[in-house]
Amino acid sequence: MKGDMRENGVCRALLEDVKKMAREIQTVSLQVGQVNASLNSLLSRENGQRRQTEEKILLNVREIIFPCLKELKKSQLNERQAACVELTEKYLREILSPFVNCVTSKYLKLSSREIQVANMVKDGKTSKEISVIMNVSSEAVDIHRNRIRKKLGLTNRKVNLRAYLMSFLNGYT
């Protein structure tokens, strides 16, 4: 009988220990779940920032650097200079190729001329200044500005185009 009581006491103590361990496991499991959720949130944010950076790089190379290279090709370059321009263009395309297909942005809906105008607007240039640089009329620049506003969803909104473009290109819109 004493042996049975002792065994019962040991069993109860073991059962209490098992219950205590189960509660501890449940607490640790909840903490691991919270940590996992936090890590997933950080990873998601990091992926978003990476995509924004890729978009900006692709956009700048396609719409600013490539047009400059195209203009250089039209100029009177010697054979060595022309080869350098060709290699530069080739290497830029190779560098961009890994994420070209991944990039999606409403900014990429703009034509190359609209992106040129948008970049100059962002830099604070007036329509008149832009028209001189692009060798087009001020009216043509205004048409591009209106198309940009439309494509970016800014028509009938009192939003400063320059401010919007600056915030958009910095990843805030």
Buried (B, 14 or more C-beta within 10 A) or exposed (E): EEEEEEEEEEEEEEEEEEEEEEEEEEEEEEEEEEEEEEEEEEEEEEEEEEBBEBBBBBBBBBBEEBBEBEEBEEEEBEEEEBEEBEEBBEEBEEEBEEBEEEBEBEBEEBEEBBBBBBBBBBEEBEBEBBBEEBEBEBEBBBBBBEBBBEBBEBEEEEBEBBEBBBBBBEEEB
